[in-house]
């Protein structure tokens, strides 16, 4: 069973909507990945992330896609790339990641409630 957390703990996690504005293959990564540049609106600006999502996505197909990401984790060095946010996804039956995204157009930087 997962450890329970308080609602206040949950509120500490800052999850925001963003729009992918640039994506490139990341051949230097240990596991197949794509480098993402995501626009989180005027307050947060552009942030980078690396995501192991190559089973369902190509870099070109990701441009313009809305995603959800944790924006208040510390940046993490992944090979030669600094990942600044954690893009959220879920595993399919084969263990491949599918990105979580809003069903409707929401402003870049909108916080998850």
MOPAC internal coordinates of N, CA, C and O (Angstrom, degrees):
PM7 1SCF
backbone

  N    0.0000 0     0.00 0     0.00 0    0    0    0
  C    1.4595 1     0.00 0     0.00 0    1    0    0
  C    1.5272 1   108.94 1     0.00 0    2    1    0
  O    1.2310 1   120.77 1   -37.26 1    3    2    1
  N    1.3147 1   116.13 1   142.74 1    3    2    1
  C    1.4568 1   120.99 1   178.44 1    5    3    2
  C    1.5167 1   110.79 1   -74.08 1    6    5    3
  O    1.2310 1   121.27 1   -33.86 1    7    6    5
  N    1.3077 1   115.17 1   146.14 1    7    6    5
  C    1.4587 1   120.22 1   176.26 1    9    7    6
  C    1.5247 1   109.24 1   -67.85 1   10    9    7
  O    1.2310 1   120.47 1   -45.43 1   11   10    9
  N    1.3089 1   116.71 1   134.57 1   11   10    9
  C    1.4560 1   120.50 1   177.62 1   13   11   10
  C    1.5186 1   110.17 1   -78.91 1   14   13   11
  O    1.2310 1   121.29 1   -33.66 1   15   14   13
  N    1.3270 1   115.13 1   146.34 1   15   14   13
  C    1.4584 1   121.10 1   175.78 1   17   15   14
  C    1.5185 1   108.04 1  -122.52 1   18   17   15
  O    1.2310 1   120.92 1   -16.85 1   19   18   17
  N    1.3054 1   115.84 1   163.15 1   19   18   17
  C    1.4664 1   119.77 1   178.18 1   21   19   18
  C    1.5247 1   109.53 1   -82.99 1   22   21   19
  O    1.2310 1   121.06 1   -16.63 1   23   22   21
  N    1.3171 1   115.58 1   163.37 1   23   22   21
  C    1.4568 1   120.15 1   176.24 1   25   23   22
  C    1.5214 1   110.19 1   -61.54 1   26   25   23
  O    1.2310 1   120.08 1   143.58 1   27   26   25
  N    1.3314 1   117.46 1   -36.42 1   27   26   25
  C    1.4683 1   120.94 1   177.18 1   29   27   26
  C    1.5244 1   111.03 1   -61.69 1   30   29   27
  O    1.2310 1   120.10 1   141.60 1   31   30   29
  N    1.3388 1   117.41 1   -38.40 1   31   30   29
  C    1.4708 1   120.15 1   175.80 1   33   31   30
  C    1.5266 1   110.26 1   -61.98 1   34   33   31
  O    1.2310 1   120.55 1   135.54 1   35   34   33
  N    1.3301 1   116.56 1   -44.46 1   35   34   33
  C    1.4641 1   120.90 1   179.27 1   37   35   34
  C    1.5262 1   110.93 1   -59.18 1   38   37   35
  O    1.2310 1   120.35 1   138.65 1   39   38   37
  N    1.3352 1   116.94 1   -41.35 1   39   38   37
  C    1.4568 1   120.30 1  -178.28 1   41   39   38
  C    1.5246 1   113.20 1   -65.20 1   42   41   39
  O    1.2310 1   120.12 1   161.62 1   43   42   41
  N    1.3193 1   117.37 1   -18.38 1   43   42   41
  C    1.4650 1   120.84 1   177.48 1   45   43   42
  C    1.5226 1   112.36 1   -71.19 1   46   45   43
  O    1.2310 1   120.55 1   156.35 1   47   46   45
  N    1.3366 1   116.55 1   -23.65 1   47   46   45
  C    1.4593 1   120.93 1   179.44 1   49   47   46
  C    1.5215 1   108.03 1   -83.08 1   50   49   47
  O    1.2310 1   120.70 1   -63.98 1   51   50   49
  N    1.3250 1   116.26 1   116.02 1   51   50   49
  C    1.4687 1   122.08 1  -177.25 1   53   51   50
  C    1.5253 1   109.03 1   -95.43 1   54   53   51
  O    1.2310 1   120.89 1   -78.88 1   55   54   53
  N    1.3373 1   115.91 1   101.12 1   55   54   53
  C    1.4596 1   122.28 1  -179.26 1   57   55   54
  C    1.5214 1   108.11 1  -106.04 1   58   57   55
  O    1.2310 1   121.24 1   -55.57 1   59   58   57
  N    1.3293 1   115.23 1   124.43 1   59   58   57
  C    1.4702 1   120.76 1  -175.43 1   61   59   58
  C    1.5225 1   111.57 1  -127.34 1   62   61   59
  O    1.2310 1   121.53 1   -24.40 1   63   62   61
  N    1.3313 1   114.69 1   155.60 1   63   62   61
  C    1.4598 1   122.41 1   173.25 1   65   63   62
  C    1.5226 1   108.54 1   -85.42 1   66   65   63
  O    1.2310 1   121.09 1   -40.56 1   67   66   65
  N    1.2984 1   115.51 1   139.44 1   67   66   65
  C    1.4573 1   120.89 1   176.10 1   69   67   66
  C    1.5140 1   110.01 1  -142.48 1   70   69   67
  O    1.2310 1   121.32 1   -11.31 1   71   70   69
  N    1.3301 1   115.07 1   168.69 1   71   70   69
  C    1.4688 1   120.99 1   178.74 1   73   71   70
  C    1.5251 1   108.03 1  -123.26 1   74   73   71
  O    1.2310 1   120.96 1   -52.65 1   75   74   73
  N    1.3271 1   115.76 1   127.35 1   75   74   73
  C    1.4630 1   120.31 1   179.66 1   77   75   74
  C    1.5244 1   108.77 1   -69.71 1   78   77   75
  O    1.2310 1   121.15 1   -56.70 1   79   78   77
  N    1.3428 1   115.40 1   123.30 1   79   78   77
  C    1.4647 1   119.63 1  -178.88 1   81   79   78
  C    1.5293 1   112.32 1  -108.77 1   82   81   79
  O    1.2310 1   120.54 1   165.20 1   83   82   81
  N    1.3361 1   116.58 1   -14.80 1   83   82   81
  C    1.4570 1   121.14 1   178.84 1   85   83   82
  C    1.5303 1   107.44 1  -155.57 1   86   85   83
  O    1.2310 1   120.51 1   -36.50 1   87   86   85
  N    1.3263 1   116.62 1   143.50 1   87   86   85
  C    1.4695 1   121.34 1   178.40 1   89   87   86
  C    1.5223 1   108.23 1  -149.46 1   90   89   87
  O    1.2310 1   121.42 1   -40.29 1   91   90   89
  N    1.3374 1   114.88 1   139.71 1   91   90   89
  C    1.4598 1   120.77 1  -179.72 1   93   91   90
  C    1.5228 1   109.27 1  -140.99 1   94   93   91
  O    1.2310 1   120.25 1   -33.00 1   95   94   93
  N    1.3313 1   117.13 1   147.00 1   95   94   93
  C    1.4590 1   118.98 1   171.94 1   97   95   94
  C    1.5313 1   109.64 1   -58.52 1   98   97   95
  O    1.2310 1   120.67 1   -27.27 1   99   98   97
  N    1.3169 1   116.32 1   152.73 1   99   98   97
  C    1.4622 1   122.05 1  -178.43 1  101   99   98
  C    1.5361 1   108.35 1  -125.12 1  102  101   99
  O    1.2310 1   120.35 1  -106.82 1  103  102  101
  N    1.3499 1   116.93 1    73.18 1  103  102  101
  C    1.4680 1   119.77 1  -175.31 1  105  103  102
  C    1.5334 1   113.77 1   -66.48 1  106  105  103
  O    1.2310 1   119.74 1   160.04 1  107  106  105
  N    1.3383 1   118.10 1   -19.96 1  107  106  105
  C    1.4678 1   121.06 1  -179.86 1  109  107  106
  C    1.5344 1   112.99 1   -75.77 1  110  109  107
  O    1.2310 1   120.02 1   164.87 1  111  110  109
  N    1.3178 1   117.56 1   -15.13 1  111  110  109
  C    1.4672 1   121.33 1  -179.12 1  113  111  110
  C    1.5283 1   110.36 1   -68.55 1  114  113  111
  O    1.2310 1   120.44 1   -31.57 1  115  114  113
  N    1.3379 1   116.77 1   148.43 1  115  114  113
  C    1.4715 1   121.00 1   179.04 1  117  115  114
  C    1.5218 1   111.84 1   -62.86 1  118  117  115
  O    1.2310 1   120.26 1   139.79 1  119  118  117
  N    1.3327 1   117.11 1   -40.21 1  119  118  117
  C    1.4638 1   122.19 1   175.84 1  121  119  118
  C    1.5249 1   107.25 1  -111.99 1  122  121  119
  O    1.2310 1   119.67 1   -30.88 1  123  122  121
  N    1.3358 1   118.23 1   149.12 1  123  122  121
  C    1.4659 1   119.99 1  -178.88 1  125  123  122
  C    1.5291 1   111.49 1   -52.55 1  126  125  123
  O    1.2310 1   120.76 1   -49.91 1  127  126  125
  N    1.3238 1   116.15 1   130.09 1  127  126  125
  C    1.4630 1   121.37 1  -176.17 1  129  127  126
  C    1.5227 1   110.12 1  -149.42 1  130  129  127
  O    1.2310 1   121.72 1    -9.96 1  131  130  129
  N    1.3192 1   114.31 1   170.04 1  131  130  129
  C    1.4624 1   122.76 1   176.34 1  133  131  130
  C    1.5163 1   107.83 1  -128.73 1  134  133  131
  O    1.2310 1   120.70 1   -45.71 1  135  134  133
  N    1.3366 1   116.27 1   134.29 1  135  134  133
  C    1.4646 1   121.47 1   174.17 1  137  135  134
  C    1.5283 1   108.23 1   -84.48 1  138  137  135
  O    1.2310 1   121.08 1   -46.53 1  139  138  137
  N    1.3273 1   115.54 1   133.47 1  139  138  137
  C    1.4609 1   121.60 1  -177.37 1  141  139  138
  C    1.5262 1   110.87 1  -122.33 1  142  141  139
  O    1.2310 1   120.92 1   -38.67 1  143  142  141
  N    1.3200 1   115.85 1   141.33 1  143  142  141
  C    1.4594 1   122.73 1   168.76 1  145  143  142
  C    1.5213 1   105.51 1  -116.73 1  146  145  143
  O    1.2310 1   120.91 1   -57.26 1  147  146  145
  N    1.3242 1   115.86 1   122.74 1  147  146  145
  C    1.4629 1   121.47 1  -169.79 1  149  147  146
  C    1.5220 1   109.71 1  -122.11 1  150  149  147
  O    1.2310 1   120.40 1   -47.63 1  151  150  149
  N    1.3265 1   116.83 1   132.37 1  151  150  149
  C    1.4662 1   122.60 1   177.00 1  153  151  150
  C    1.5232 1   108.37 1   -90.13 1  154  153  151
  O    1.2310 1   121.04 1   -59.80 1  155  154  153
  N    1.3398 1   115.62 1   120.20 1  155  154  153
  C    1.4549 1   121.82 1   177.67 1  157  155  154
  C    1.5292 1   111.29 1  -108.95 1  158  157  155
  O    1.2310 1   119.77 1  -155.96 1  159  158  157
  N    1.3127 1   118.04 1    24.04 1  159  158  157
  C    1.4540 1   121.06 1   175.55 1  161  159  158
  C    1.5165 1   113.37 1    84.85 1  162  161  159
  O    1.2310 1   120.90 1     0.68 1  163  162  161
  N    1.3361 1   115.88 1  -179.32 1  163  162  161
  C    1.4642 1   120.71 1  -172.67 1  165  163  162
  C    1.5257 1   115.20 1   -65.61 1  166  165  163
  O    1.2310 1   119.60 1   150.91 1  167  166  165
  N    1.3267 1   118.37 1   -29.09 1  167  166  165
  C    1.4682 1   119.47 1  -177.98 1  169  167  166
  C    1.5293 1   112.65 1   -74.79 1  170  169  167
  O    1.2310 1   119.94 1   138.78 1  171  170  169
  N    1.3253 1   117.72 1   -41.22 1  171  170  169
  C    1.4610 1   121.85 1  -177.00 1  173  171  170
  C    1.5207 1   113.18 1  -102.03 1  174  173  171
  O    1.2310 1   120.35 1   152.23 1  175  174  173
  N    1.3122 1   116.94 1   -27.77 1  175  174  173
  C    1.4592 1   121.05 1   179.91 1  177  175  174
  C    1.5160 1   113.05 1    74.85 1  178  177  175
  O    1.2310 1   121.28 1    25.57 1  179  178  177
  N    1.3210 1   115.16 1  -154.43 1  179  178  177
  C    1.4622 1   122.51 1  -177.40 1  181  179  178
  C    1.5243 1   109.99 1   -90.67 1  182  181  179
  O    1.2310 1   120.77 1   -46.07 1  183  182  181
  N    1.3310 1   116.13 1   133.93 1  183  182  181
  C    1.4618 1   122.61 1   178.53 1  185  183  182
  C    1.5297 1   108.49 1  -129.46 1  186  185  183
  O    1.2310 1   120.92 1   -25.80 1  187  186  185
  N    1.3327 1   115.85 1   154.20 1  187  186  185
  C    1.4610 1   121.59 1  -179.25 1  189  187  186
  C    1.5259 1   110.55 1  -107.11 1  190  189  187
  O    1.2310 1   121.54 1   -27.88 1  191  190  189
  N    1.3372 1   114.65 1   152.12 1  191  190  189
  C    1.4563 1   120.77 1   175.53 1  193  191  190
  C    1.5211 1   109.17 1  -151.32 1  194  193  191
  O    1.2310 1   121.19 1   -24.46 1  195  194  193
  N    1.3165 1   115.33 1   155.54 1  195  194  193
  C    1.4623 1   122.11 1   172.12 1  197  195  194
  C    1.5186 1   106.55 1  -116.81 1  198  197  195
  O    1.2310 1   120.58 1   -47.47 1  199  198  197
  N    1.3218 1   116.49 1   132.53 1  199  198  197
  C    1.4605 1   119.43 1  -176.56 1  201  199  198
  C    1.5271 1   110.79 1  -135.54 1  202  201  199
  O    1.2310 1   120.83 1   -44.77 1  203  202  201
  N    1.3247 1   116.03 1   135.23 1  203  202  201
  C    1.4581 1   122.40 1   177.94 1  205  203  202
  C    1.5278 1   108.62 1   -87.38 1  206  205  203
  O    1.2310 1   121.36 1  -103.51 1  207  206  205
  N    1.3229 1   115.00 1    76.49 1  207  206  205
  C    1.4637 1   121.50 1  -171.95 1  209  207  206
  C    1.5305 1   112.26 1  -127.00 1  210  209  207
  O    1.2310 1   120.32 1  -159.36 1  211  210  209
  N    1.3402 1   116.99 1    20.64 1  211  210  209
  C    1.4613 1   120.50 1  -172.45 1  213  211  210
  C    1.5294 1   114.44 1   -70.65 1  214  213  211
  O    1.2310 1   119.44 1   164.06 1  215  214  213
  N    1.3215 1   118.67 1   -15.94 1  215  214  213
  C    1.4705 1   120.04 1   179.66 1  217  215  214
  C    1.5304 1   111.65 1   -68.52 1  218  217  215
  O    1.2310 1   120.36 1   146.23 1  219  218  217
  N    1.3400 1   116.91 1   -33.77 1  219  218  217
  C    1.4661 1   120.33 1  -176.26 1  221  219  218
  C    1.5259 1   114.46 1  -112.47 1  222  221  219
  O    1.2310 1   119.88 1   169.02 1  223  222  221
  N    1.3311 1   117.83 1   -10.98 1  223  222  221
  C    1.4635 1   120.21 1  -172.76 1  225  223  222
  C    1.5239 1   111.51 1  -135.30 1  226  225  223
  O    1.2310 1   121.43 1   -30.52 1  227  226  225
  N    1.3308 1   114.87 1   149.48 1  227  226  225
  C    1.4597 1   121.39 1   167.86 1  229  227  226
  C    1.5221 1   106.65 1  -111.31 1  230  229  227
  O    1.2310 1   120.72 1   -22.08 1  231  230  229
  N    1.3163 1   116.24 1   157.92 1  231  230  229
  C    1.4613 1   120.07 1  -179.39 1  233  231  230
  C    1.5324 1   110.50 1   -56.87 1  234  233  231
  O    1.2310 1   119.90 1   133.13 1  235  234  233
  N    1.3132 1   117.79 1   -46.87 1  235  234  233
  C    1.4716 1   120.76 1  -177.58 1  237  235  234
  C    1.5205 1   112.58 1   -61.90 1  238  237  235
  O    1.2310 1   120.28 1   141.52 1  239  238  237
  N    1.3309 1   117.07 1   -38.48 1  239  238  237
  C    1.4716 1   120.68 1  -177.44 1  241  239  238
  C    1.5255 1   112.44 1   -71.29 1  242  241  239
  O    1.2310 1   119.83 1   162.95 1  243  242  241
  N    1.3306 1   117.93 1   -17.05 1  243  242  241
  C    1.4679 1   121.05 1  -177.40 1  245  243  242
  C    1.5271 1   113.80 1   -82.40 1  246  245  243
  O    1.2310 1   119.88 1   161.88 1  247  246  245
  N    1.3109 1   117.84 1   -18.12 1  247  246  245
  C    1.4617 1   120.51 1  -177.48 1  249  247  246
  C    1.5320 1   109.45 1   -60.27 1  250  249  247
  O    1.2310 1   120.92 1   -54.16 1  251  250  249
  N    1.3350 1   115.85 1   125.84 1  251  250  249
  C    1.4591 1   121.82 1   179.51 1  253  251  250
  C    1.5233 1   114.21 1    90.76 1  254  253  251
  O    1.2310 1   120.05 1   169.95 1  255  254  253
  N    1.3233 1   117.51 1   -10.05 1  255  254  253
  C    1.4685 1   120.42 1  -178.82 1  257  255  254
  C    1.5244 1   110.82 1   -70.41 1  258  257  255
  O    1.2310 1   120.65 1   -41.90 1  259  258  257
  N    1.3317 1   116.36 1   138.10 1  259  258  257
  C    1.4656 1   122.10 1   174.04 1  261  259  258
  C    1.5140 1   108.43 1   -84.29 1  262  261  259
  O    1.2310 1   120.51 1   -41.71 1  263  262  261
  N    1.3342 1   116.64 1   138.29 1  263  262  261
  C    1.4629 1   122.11 1   179.41 1  265  263  262
  C    1.5239 1   109.10 1  -137.85 1  266  265  263
  O    1.2310 1   121.46 1   -15.19 1  267  266  265
  N    1.3237 1   114.82 1   164.81 1  267  266  265
  C    1.4564 1   122.20 1   172.82 1  269  267  266
  C    1.5213 1   107.35 1  -112.07 1  270  269  267
  O    1.2310 1   120.93 1   -38.99 1  271  270  269
  N    1.3502 1   115.82 1   141.01 1  271  270  269
  C    1.4607 1   119.38 1  -177.85 1  273  271  270
  C    1.5231 1   110.87 1  -149.23 1  274  273  271
  O    1.2310 1   121.33 1   -31.69 1  275  274  273
  N    1.3300 1   115.06 1   148.31 1  275  274  273
  C    1.4653 1   121.26 1   170.81 1  277  275  274
  C    1.5173 1   106.31 1   -79.79 1  278  277  275
  O    1.2310 1   120.84 1   -57.15 1  279  278  277
  N    1.3347 1   115.99 1   122.85 1  279  278  277
  C    1.4681 1   119.72 1  -174.58 1  281  279  278
  C    1.5253 1   113.42 1  -107.25 1  282  281  279
  O    1.2310 1   119.73 1  -179.66 1  283  282  281
  N    1.3317 1   118.11 1     0.34 1  283  282  281
  C    1.4650 1   118.62 1  -177.85 1  285  283  282
  C    1.5311 1   113.55 1  -118.38 1  286  285  283
  O    1.2310 1   120.03 1  -155.87 1  287  286  285
  N    1.3326 1   117.54 1    24.13 1  287  286  285
  C    1.4620 1   120.84 1   167.92 1  289  287  286
  C    1.5200 1   108.04 1   -84.24 1  290  289  287
  O    1.2310 1   119.68 1   -24.61 1  291  290  289
  N    1.3325 1   118.21 1   155.39 1  291  290  289
  C    1.4669 1   119.49 1   174.21 1  293  291  290
  C    1.5346 1   110.30 1   -64.11 1  294  293  291
  O    1.2310 1   120.50 1   -31.99 1  295  294  293
  N    1.3306 1   116.65 1   148.01 1  295  294  293
  C    1.4652 1   120.79 1   176.02 1  297  295  294
  C    1.5282 1   108.68 1   -61.24 1  298  297  295
  O    1.2310 1   121.29 1   -28.49 1  299  298  297
  N    1.3327 1   115.14 1   151.51 1  299  298  297
  C    1.4634 1   120.48 1  -176.65 1  301  299  298
  C    1.5254 1   109.43 1  -134.24 1  302  301  299
  O    1.2310 1   120.84 1   -51.47 1  303  302  301
  N    1.3084 1   116.00 1   128.53 1  303  302  301
  C    1.4564 1   121.64 1   178.18 1  305  303  302
  C    1.5188 1   109.81 1   -77.87 1  306  305  303
  O    1.2310 1   120.50 1   -56.66 1  307  306  305
  N    1.3276 1   116.65 1   123.34 1  307  306  305
  C    1.4598 1   122.11 1   177.21 1  309  307  306
  C    1.5258 1   106.13 1  -121.99 1  310  309  307
  O    1.2310 1   120.88 1   -81.96 1  311  310  309
  N    1.3108 1   115.93 1    98.04 1  311  310  309
  C    1.4657 1   120.48 1  -173.69 1  313  311  310
  C    1.5112 1   108.77 1    59.45 1  314  313  311
  O    1.2310 1   120.25 1    50.67 1  315  314  313
  N    1.3348 1   117.14 1  -129.33 1  315  314  313
  C    1.4625 1   119.92 1  -179.45 1  317  315  314
  C    1.5388 1   114.00 1   -84.95 1  318  317  315
  O    1.2310 1   119.86 1  -173.02 1  319  318  317
  N    1.3130 1   117.88 1     6.98 1  319  318  317
  C    1.4718 1   122.50 1  -172.09 1  321  319  318
  C    1.5263 1   110.16 1  -117.67 1  322  321  319
  O    1.2310 1   120.45 1   -44.99 1  323  322  321
  N    1.3321 1   116.74 1   135.01 1  323  322  321
  C    1.4667 1   122.07 1   177.09 1  325  323  322
  C    1.5212 1   108.95 1   -96.59 1  326  325  323
  O    1.2310 1   120.68 1   -66.94 1  327  326  325
  N    1.3329 1   116.30 1   113.06 1  327  326  325
  C    1.4549 1   122.13 1   178.71 1  329  327  326
  C    1.5337 1   108.02 1   -90.23 1  330  329  327
  O    1.2310 1   120.45 1   -56.29 1  331  330  329
  N    1.3288 1   116.75 1   123.71 1  331  330  329
  C    1.4644 1   122.15 1  -173.48 1  333  331  330
  C    1.5243 1   114.08 1  -101.74 1  334  333  331
  O    1.2310 1   120.13 1   159.28 1  335  334  333
  N    1.3303 1   117.35 1   -20.72 1  335  334  333
  C    1.4642 1   121.70 1  -179.50 1  337  335  334
  C    1.5235 1   108.71 1  -137.41 1  338  337  335
  O    1.2310 1   120.93 1   -20.74 1  339  338  337
  N    1.3372 1   115.83 1   159.26 1  339  338  337
  C    1.4601 1   121.66 1   177.26 1  341  339  338
  C    1.5230 1   108.77 1  -106.72 1  342  341  339
  O    1.2310 1   120.74 1   -71.19 1  343  342  341
  N    1.3306 1   116.19 1   108.81 1  343  342  341
  C    1.4591 1   121.62 1   177.47 1  345  343  342
  C    1.5240 1   107.37 1   -73.16 1  346  345  343
  O    1.2310 1   120.47 1   -42.74 1  347  346  345
  N    1.3302 1   116.71 1   137.26 1  347  346  345
  C    1.4655 1   121.68 1  -174.61 1  349  347  346
  C    1.5257 1   112.10 1   -96.48 1  350  349  347
  O    1.2310 1   121.57 1   -38.91 1  351  350  349
  N    1.3176 1   114.60 1   141.09 1  351  350  349
  C    1.4498 1   121.04 1   177.75 1  353  351  350
  C    1.5106 1   110.12 1  -156.07 1  354  353  351
  O    1.2310 1   120.99 1    -5.29 1  355  354  353
  N    1.3183 1   115.72 1   174.71 1  355  354  353
  C    1.4594 1   122.59 1   177.00 1  357  355  354
  C    1.5233 1   108.50 1  -129.80 1  358  357  355
  O    1.2310 1   121.10 1   -27.23 1  359  358  357
  N    1.3302 1   115.51 1   152.77 1  359  358  357
  C    1.4661 1   120.93 1   179.70 1  361  359  358
  C    1.5162 1   110.50 1   -83.29 1  362  361  359
  O    1.2310 1   121.12 1   -41.01 1  363  362  361
  N    1.3378 1   115.45 1   138.99 1  363  362  361
  C    1.4580 1   119.55 1   172.66 1  365  363  362
  C    1.5329 1   108.69 1   -84.55 1  366  365  363
  O    1.2310 1   119.56 1     7.66 1  367  366  365
  N    1.3127 1   118.44 1  -172.34 1  367  366  365
  C    1.4604 1   122.34 1  -176.53 1  369  367  366
  C    1.5335 1   112.52 1   -62.74 1  370  369  367
  O    1.2310 1   119.87 1   155.62 1  371  370  369
  N    1.3325 1   117.85 1   -24.38 1  371  370  369
  C    1.4577 1   122.12 1   179.17 1  373  371  370
  C    1.5348 1   112.47 1   -94.34 1  374  373  371
  O    1.2310 1   120.26 1  -179.80 1  375  374  373
  N    1.3428 1   117.11 1     0.20 1  375  374  373
  C    1.4589 1   120.84 1  -179.95 1  377  375  374
  C    1.5136 1   114.06 1    87.45 1  378  377  375
  O    1.2310 1   119.91 1  -172.40 1  379  378  377
  N    1.3273 1   117.77 1     7.60 1  379  378  377
  C    1.4637 1   121.68 1   177.86 1  381  379  378
  C    1.5260 1   109.72 1   -85.90 1  382  381  379
  O    1.2310 1   120.58 1   -37.71 1  383  382  381
  N    1.3221 1   116.50 1   142.29 1  383  382  381
  C    1.4646 1   121.51 1  -174.69 1  385  383  382
  C    1.5260 1   111.60 1   -82.55 1  386  385  383
  O    1.2310 1   121.72 1   -46.71 1  387  386  385
  N    1.3292 1   114.31 1   133.29 1  387  386  385
  C    1.4635 1   123.53 1   171.51 1  389  387  386
  C    1.5194 1   106.67 1  -113.72 1  390  389  387
  O    1.2310 1   120.53 1   -51.78 1  391  390  389
  N    1.3175 1   116.60 1   128.22 1  391  390  389
  C    1.4627 1   121.11 1  -177.28 1  393  391  390
  C    1.5217 1   112.15 1   -68.96 1  394  393  391
  O    1.2310 1   121.23 1   -32.95 1  395  394  393
  N    1.3196 1   115.26 1   147.05 1  395  394  393
  C    1.4644 1   122.36 1   174.03 1  397  395  394
  C    1.5234 1   107.28 1   -91.69 1  398  397  395
  O    1.2310 1   120.87 1   -50.85 1  399  398  397
  N    1.3372 1   115.94 1   129.15 1  399  398  397
  C    1.4630 1   119.17 1   179.11 1  401  399  398
  C    1.5244 1   110.18 1  -144.53 1  402  401  399
  O    1.2310 1   120.65 1   -27.30 1  403  402  401
  N    1.3450 1   116.36 1   152.70 1  403  402  401
  C    1.4700 1   119.86 1   177.92 1  405  403  402
  C    1.5313 1   110.70 1   -63.83 1  406  405  403
  O    1.2310 1   120.61 1   -32.58 1  407  406  405
  N    1.3218 1   116.43 1   147.42 1  407  406  405
  C    1.4655 1   121.66 1   177.40 1  409  407  406
  C    1.5238 1   112.39 1   -71.38 1  410  409  407
  O    1.2310 1   120.51 1   151.07 1  411  410  409
  N    1.3270 1   116.63 1   -28.93 1  411  410  409
  C    1.4588 1   121.65 1  -176.67 1  413  411  410
  C    1.5152 1   109.50 1  -122.97 1  414  413  411
  O    1.2310 1   121.20 1   -15.93 1  415  414  413
  N    1.3177 1   115.31 1   164.07 1  415  414  413
  C    1.4574 1   119.99 1   179.44 1  417  415  414
  C    1.5321 1   109.00 1   -68.68 1  418  417  415
  O    1.2310 1   120.98 1   -55.25 1  419  418  417
  N    1.3096 1   115.72 1   124.75 1  419  418  417
  C    1.4570 1   122.03 1   177.38 1  421  419  418
  C    1.5182 1   107.75 1  -126.26 1  422  421  419
  O    1.2310 1   119.30 1   -23.88 1  423  422  421
  N    1.3207 1   118.94 1   156.12 1  423  422  421
  C    1.4562 1   120.14 1  -179.62 1  425  423  422
  C    1.5232 1   111.79 1   -63.26 1  426  425  423
  O    1.2310 1   120.61 1   -37.92 1  427  426  425
  N    1.3205 1   116.44 1   142.08 1  427  426  425
  C    1.4586 1   120.93 1   174.21 1  429  427  426
  C    1.5236 1   108.14 1   -58.79 1  430  429  427
  O    1.2310 1   120.92 1   -48.33 1  431  430  429
  N    1.3165 1   115.85 1   131.67 1  431  430  429
  C    1.4547 1   120.88 1  -179.10 1  433  431  430
  C    1.5093 1   114.46 1    93.15 1  434  433  431
  O    1.2310 1   119.66 1   176.72 1  435  434  433
  N    1.3461 1   118.26 1    -3.28 1  435  434  433
  C    1.4650 1   120.46 1   179.26 1  437  435  434
  C    1.5245 1   108.90 1   -61.62 1  438  437  435
  O    1.2310 1   120.67 1   -45.77 1  439  438  437
  N    1.3338 1   116.33 1   134.23 1  439  438  437
  C    1.4598 1   121.51 1  -177.65 1  441  439  438
  C    1.5257 1   110.67 1   -86.36 1  442  441  439
  O    1.2310 1   120.98 1   -38.57 1  443  442  441
  N    1.3255 1   115.72 1   141.43 1  443  442  441
  C    1.4510 1   121.04 1   175.90 1  445  443  442
  C    1.5333 1   109.02 1   -72.40 1  446  445  443
  O    1.2310 1   120.93 1   -42.01 1  447  446  445
  N    1.3258 1   115.83 1   137.99 1  447  446  445
  C    1.4770 1   121.83 1   178.47 1  449  447  446
  C    1.4951 1   109.67 1  -114.30 1  450  449  447
  O    1.2310 1   120.10 1   180.00 1  451  450  449

